[in-house]
Amino acid sequence: MKRISFICYTRAAPQGSKRHLGNGIMVETCKRVKPYRSDLQGVSAEAVPVNWDMGLNFALHVDFHFRRPKSHLTSKGALTKNAPLFPTGRQIGDTDKLLRSTCDAMTGIVWYDDSQVVDISAKKRFAERDQTIITITSVHV
């Protein structure tokens, strides 16, 4: 079994919704997708060992951590009564769309195609800083 783990310190961004500009040109609605994918590509390329087999099937575990907005905290740093426990707001993004940008970013680096990912688990949590913690494990039958 082969396994790699790494952390991307760029705020994760959802991929999926596109806007039509005309003449067949489509752009991502979320402006954070491009920098997130770019940073994730760099971090994953550094984490992949020289002898990594991109042709295997993989299990993917992702922890998406988002820094709480200041509006969730009192002046003393405690959580307000109305602060949500989990990052479920629309500005964070759906878990499946966060996974889409994450998997697509690692195509051609960790695997040939994200269709090779046969097992996925993901969590969205509030944390001290924005970061995405990724663990990829080869799956053998």
Buried (B, 14 or more C-beta within 10 A) or exposed (E): EBEBEBEBEBBBBBBBEEEEEEEEEEEBEBEBBBEBBEBBBBBBEEBBEEEBEBEBBBBBBBBBBBBBEEEBEEEEEEEEEEBEEEBEEEEBBBBEBBBBBBBBBBBEBBBEEBEBBEEBEBEBEBBEEBBBBBBBBBBEE
